[in-house]
């Protein structure tokens, strides 16, 4: 039985800062901002206007394409504006701004138990879509699309991702400890879509309490199992999990469903259960606020649209006598640096990490030319050769990068940058190059259509 994948690294976990802090709900006091583009695919289309009253659980923007997702209001009050605001990406994007009345009045019927015994597959998918659920593991792919492969009878594995391998993050750990039954309920609903599949819940073995809680929730349930995987980054990567559970590799041009797998984050599974069985759309989710610069690291159930600055204050703010050198949304391996905290939490936000030291600045000061040691190749979970990929980028040979070195297979996990003794910013180079190549492909496609 496989318990891990090829390659990977062992960064300092740093989870002790918040791993024993139970989840607590935070209700914001300030205005809430809802980006229309907080998922992979086409941005949602606003269906409210200035001064419209809104309630918790109300749809305020609707999916505007096949790959798109509804946006749900997380407070009650009235619409203050539909305008551009700065978001996690750093760009000014279209957002719905809501003046929060502090009452958090819900839509009628939200949270009430539903009879789901007679729901068809299409009924389930329709409820998931209406709830605005996307992948909560970071990618943000609309869940109703992911759960609807062309041949559901060919799906062999429904994989629940509870690995939470990113350093510092502990919100999914606490979710599994406290909401195990709800997660399993969501997975049971999803499993109804795949008559020939088994559900495997994957958790790294550094979370024994979560493993025990999920095992207890699965007792007596057919087609369910829990697997405690070796602790290694990026164990929670979609392709890493598929290699472990299904024993297969697949190229970036294929989807997990093409190899008989559907992978969902445990937070997504919980949201499916709440939406289908309790008429509760996705307007809040778990998020960790942590780091050596945070006064009181915590795990929150936070409402979408809340500002990172306000949530940091709920965790005590910055520690006395400490300067926050860097703020990240996410963890240090795959997180995105923030220039300001006056931006909204969105569905894909799983952490705010404040570091007392800036590892990127330190690395830049120590950077040297490539030492040709080959360490980057040994840790790459996809078997790539990062040193040669970087050479191709330096020569601006994008064709070699893509066609010969399979550079688009890079998942930007950061393993190569982490292990590089020359301190080269490999991951950043690959992310930028992928963006440039994909932009060229889109331009060529648009030109062809024209």
Residue, then its C-alpha position, 0 to 999 in steps of 0.5 A: x500500500x502506497x503512503x507517499x509519492x516520488x520527490x517532495x521536501x520536508x519544510x519546517x511544519x510550524x503548525x504548533x502555533x495554531x494546531x490546538x486552537x479550536x475553530x471559532x466563528x468570526x462575525x465582521x463589523x465592517x463593510x464586506x467586499x465580494x469579488x466577482x472573480x474568486x474562482x477559476x473560469x469566467x467571473x460571475x455577473x452581479x445581479x444586485x445594484x446599489x441600495x438593494x437590501x441583502x440577506x445572509x445566503x442570498x445570491x448576489x452574483x450568478x455564474x456567467x458561463x459553464x466554468x463559473x460560480x455564483x457569489x453568495x452574500x455573507x451578511x445582511x444589510x444593503x449594497x453600497x456599491x458595485x465597483x472595482x476594489x483591490x483583491x488578493x491578486x493585487x489588481x483592481x477587480x469588479x466587486x460588490x460592496x455591502x454595508x453590513x448591518x451587523x444583524x446577519x439575518x439569513x434567507x428563509x429556510x437556510x439551515x433547515x434539514x432537507x429530505x435528500x433521499x429522492x434526489x437525483x444526480x442532477x438535483x445534487x449538482x443543481x444544489x451544489x451549483x446554486x450554493x456557489x461551491x468551488x474547490x476550497x483547497x486553493x485552486x477554486x474550480x467550480x465544484x458542480x463542474x468537477x463533480x460532473x464528468x462525462x462518464x460517472x460510472x468510470x470513476x473509481x476513486x472519490x478522494x477527500x483531501x485532508x492532507x493540509x501539507x502546507x506549513x503553518x496551516x491548521x484550519x482543515x485539521x480543526x475542521x476534521x476534528x470538529x466537523x467529521x460527521x458533516x464532512x462524511x455526510x457531504x462525501x456520502x452525497x457526492x459518492x451517490x454520483x459515482x456508483x462504482x467508486x470508493x471514497x478514500x479520505x487522505x490525511x497526513x500522519x502528523x494529524x492523529x486527532x483528525x485521523x481518529x475523528x474521521x475514522x470514527x465518522x466512517x465506521x460502518x459506512x460501506x465504500x469509505x476508508x481513511x488513509x494516514x499518509x506520510x507527512x511530506x510536502x506536497x502530499x496534498x497536491x491533487x496529482x500526488x494524491x492520485x499517484x498514491x491512491x490510484x497509482x497512476x500518472x497523467x499529463x497536464x492535458x488530462x483531468x483527474x476524471x480521465x484516470x477515474x478519480x475525483x478529488x475534493x478538499x474536506x472543506x469542499x465536502x463539508x460545504x456540499x453537505x451543508x448545501x444539499x442537506x441543509x439549504x446552506x450556500x457557501x458564504x463562509x469557510x475555515x481559515x488560519x491566521x498564523x505566523x511568528x508575527x501574530x499575537x494570538x494565532x487562531x483558526x476561524x470560520x470566517x465570512x467571505x468578504x471580511x477584510x484580512x486586516x479585520x481578521x488579523x485584529x480578531x487574532x490579536x493583531x501583530x505581536x508586541x515588539x515584532x515587525x511583520x516582514x511579510x504577509x502571505x495569503x496561504x503558507x510560505x510554499x505556495x502562498x501569495x505575498x500581500x502588499x496590503x491587508x485591506x483586501x477581502x477574504x474570498x472563497x479560496x483564502x485558507x490562511x493569513x500568514x505573517x512572517x517575522x522574517x522575509x525568506x525571499x529577501x534573504x534568498x535574494x541576498x545569497x543567490x548564486x549561479x546554478x551549482x548543477x547539483x541536481x537537487x531540484x530534480x530529485x525533489x520535483x513531484x512531477x519528475x521535471x528538471x527545473x535546472x534545464x527549465x530555468x536555462x530554457x527561460x534564460x534563453x527565451x526558448x519557450x518552445x523547448x521549455x514547453x515541448x521538450x522539458x514539459x514545463x507546463x507540467x509544473x504545479x508551482x509547489x515550490x519544492x525546487x526553490x526550497x531545496x536550491x542551495x544557489x537560492x534561485x527563484x525557480x518557482x517564480x520563474x516557472x509561474x511567470x513563464x507559464x503565464x506568458x505561454x498561456x497568454x500567447x496561446x489565448x492570443x493565438x486562439x483569439x486571432x484564429x477565431x477572428 
